[in-house]
């Protein structure tokens, strides 16, 4: 549909009319965004403009980790529209989290990586999360330990243990992303993990796993025998 003017389409095939007639599921990604954007700009209708947003964001999932600056660089997308689009991405993440069972044991690396993959694989900086788990490995709380640059490891045992003790955690899992897309642990990752593991032994809160998220792939320290 991109490249065809809305005014040239039969009325029943225009996004709003199509939505009313067939429901949201009948619309393409660009058509859905077009209903949010509502109007186009000089030389591009709202569906074409939505297509440019999708291209710049590498698809819908990119809206979950995009920035206002990236979006307003697209002609026709101002600050208000950029905020609206980023809110869609944030709402999608929150909806996905709300759908998860109240207690879904996080004792399997594949399960954890699937849970956080789309949320973390698009990030341009390293985000380090600490998953605080109860005795059944159900999530009590997730804590962001830090956000750093691509080349900086920011894992620290002190902050991890304070958060774990404060929230009554029985087990913990470390989770962070590699913006390069390659989840292979760096020497700094290995050293920092060892420090957190040793600190956990001292306070009686074991480190169950450390998972590094890449681009549609992950590495689990537990699975690779790196926690022994």
C-alpha positions in Angstrom: 0.0 0.0 0.0 3.0 2.3 0.5 3.4 4.6 -2.4 -0.4 4.8 -3.2 -2.2 8.0 -2.2 -5.1 7.4 0.2 -7.2 9.7 -2.0 -6.7 7.3 -4.9 -8.0 4.3 -2.9 -11.6 3.1 -2.9 -13.2 4.6 0.2 -13.7 1.2 1.8 -9.9 0.5 1.6 -8.8 3.6 3.3 -7.4 2.9 6.8 -10.2 4.3 8.9 -13.0 2.8 6.9 -11.2 -0.5 6.7 -10.8 -0.5 10.5 -14.5 0.2 11.0 -15.5 -2.5 8.5 -13.0 -5.3 9.2 -11.3 -4.5 12.6 -7.8 -3.6 13.6 -6.4 -7.0 12.6 -7.1 -6.3 9.0 -4.7 -3.3 8.9 -1.0 -3.4 8.0 1.6 -2.0 10.4 1.8 1.2 8.4 -2.0 1.5 8.3 -2.3 1.2 12.1 0.4 3.8 12.6 -1.4 6.0 10.0 -4.5 6.1 12.2 -2.3 7.4 15.1 -0.4 9.9 12.9 -3.8 10.9 11.3 -2.4 13.3 8.7 0.4 13.4 6.3 2.8 16.1 5.2 3.7 17.7 1.9 4.4 15.0 -0.7 3.4 12.1 1.6 0.0 11.0 3.0 -0.3 9.5 6.5 0.3 5.9 5.4 3.4 6.9 3.5 4.6 8.8 6.5 3.9 5.8 8.7 6.0 3.7 6.3 8.9 6.1 6.7 8.6 5.8 10.5 8.7 2.0 10.3 11.7 2.1 8.0 13.6 4.4 10.3 12.7 2.3 13.4 13.5 -1.0 11.7 9.9 -2.1 12.2 7.4 -1.9 15.0 9.7 -3.3 17.6 12.0 -0.3 17.1 9.4 2.0 18.6 10.0 0.3 21.9 13.5 1.6 22.1 13.6 4.6 19.8 14.3 8.2 20.7 12.5 11.5 20.1 15.5 12.8 18.2 15.4 9.9 15.8 11.7 10.3 15.1 11.6 14.1 14.7 14.4 13.8 12.1 11.7 12.3 9.8 10.0 15.1 7.9 6.4 15.4 9.1 7.1 13.9 12.6 7.2 16.6 15.2 7.7 16.4 18.9 4.1 15.6 19.7 3.8 12.8 17.1 7.2 11.4 18.2 5.9 11.2 21.8 2.7 9.5 20.7 4.6 6.9 18.7 7.1 6.2 21.6 4.2 5.8 23.9 2.8 3.1 21.7 6.1 1.3 22.1 6.1 1.7 25.8 2.5 0.5 26.1 3.3 -2.6 24.1 6.1 -3.5 26.5 3.9 -3.0 29.5 1.0 -5.0 28.0 3.4 -7.9 27.3 4.6 -7.8 30.9 1.0 -7.7 32.3 0.1 -10.8 30.3 2.8 -12.9 32.0 1.7 -15.2 34.8 2.0 -13.7 38.3 4.4 -16.5 39.2 6.3 -17.9 36.2 9.5 -19.5 37.6 12.6 -17.9 36.0 14.9 -20.8 36.4 15.5 -21.5 32.7 17.8 -19.4 30.6 15.8 -19.8 27.4 12.6 -18.7 29.2 14.4 -15.6 30.6 16.0 -14.7 27.3 12.6 -15.0 25.5 11.0 -12.8 28.1 13.5 -10.0 27.7 14.8 -10.4 24.2 12.6 -7.9 22.4 12.9 -5.4 25.2 16.7 -5.5 25.3 18.2 -6.5 21.9 17.5 -3.1 20.3 19.1 -1.0 23.1 22.2 1.0 22.0 23.8 1.0 25.5 24.4 -1.7 28.0 21.5 -2.1 30.4 22.2 -4.3 33.5 19.2 -5.8 35.2 19.1 -7.7 38.4 16.2 -10.1 38.7 15.2 -10.7 42.3 13.6 -14.1 42.8 11.8 -15.8 45.7 12.4 -19.4 46.8 10.4 -20.7 43.8 12.4 -18.5 41.4 9.3 -16.3 40.8 10.1 -12.7 40.1 9.9 -10.4 43.1 11.2 -7.3 41.3 13.6 -6.3 38.5 16.1 -3.6 39.3 18.2 -1.7 36.8 21.7 -1.7 38.2 23.1 0.6 35.6 23.2 1.9 32.1 26.6 2.3 30.4 28.3 2.7 27.1 29.0 -0.1 24.6 32.5 -0.6 25.8 31.9 -0.4 29.6 30.9 -3.2 31.9 28.9 -1.8 34.8 28.2 -4.9 37.0 28.7 -4.2 40.7 28.3 -6.6 43.6 27.5 -4.0 46.3 24.4 -2.6 44.6 23.2 -6.1 43.7 23.4 -7.4 47.3 21.8 -4.2 48.7 18.8 -4.6 46.4 18.6 -8.3 47.0 18.6 -8.0 50.8 16.2 -5.0 50.8 13.6 -6.9 48.8 13.9 -10.2 50.5 15.3 -12.1 47.5 16.3 -15.7 47.9 17.9 -16.1 44.4 19.2 -13.6 41.9 19.8 -13.5 38.1 22.0 -11.0 36.3 20.9 -9.9 32.8 22.4 -7.5 30.4 22.6 -6.8 26.7 25.5 -6.4 24.3 24.6 -3.6 21.8 27.0 -5.2 19.3 24.6 -8.1 19.0 27.3 -10.6 20.0 26.5 -12.1 23.4 30.0 -13.5 24.0 31.1 -12.4 27.5 34.0 -10.1 27.8 36.8 -10.5 30.3 35.2 -7.7 32.3 31.8 -9.6 32.3 33.5 -12.7 33.6 35.3 -10.9 36.3 32.3 -8.9 37.4 30.1 -12.1 37.5 32.6 -13.8 39.7 32.5 -10.9 42.1 28.7 -10.9 42.3 28.7 -14.7 42.8 31.2 -14.5 45.6 29.2 -11.7 47.3 26.1 -13.8 47.0 27.8 -16.7 48.7 28.7 -14.4 51.6 25.1 -13.2 52.2 23.4 -16.4 51.3 21.7 -15.3 48.1 23.0 -17.4 45.2 23.5 -16.1 41.7 21.4 -18.5 39.7 22.6 -17.3 36.3 24.0 -14.4 34.3 22.4 -14.1 30.8 23.8 -11.8 28.1 21.3 -10.8 25.4 22.5 -10.4 21.9 20.6 -9.9 18.7 18.1 -12.8 18.7 20.6 -14.9 20.7 21.9 -15.2 24.2 24.6 -16.8 26.3 23.8 -18.3 29.7 26.7 -18.5 32.2 24.9 -21.4 33.8 24.5 -23.3 30.6 28.1 -22.7 29.5 29.5 -23.8 32.9 30.9 -20.3 33.6 29.4 -20.2 37.2 31.3 -23.2 38.4 
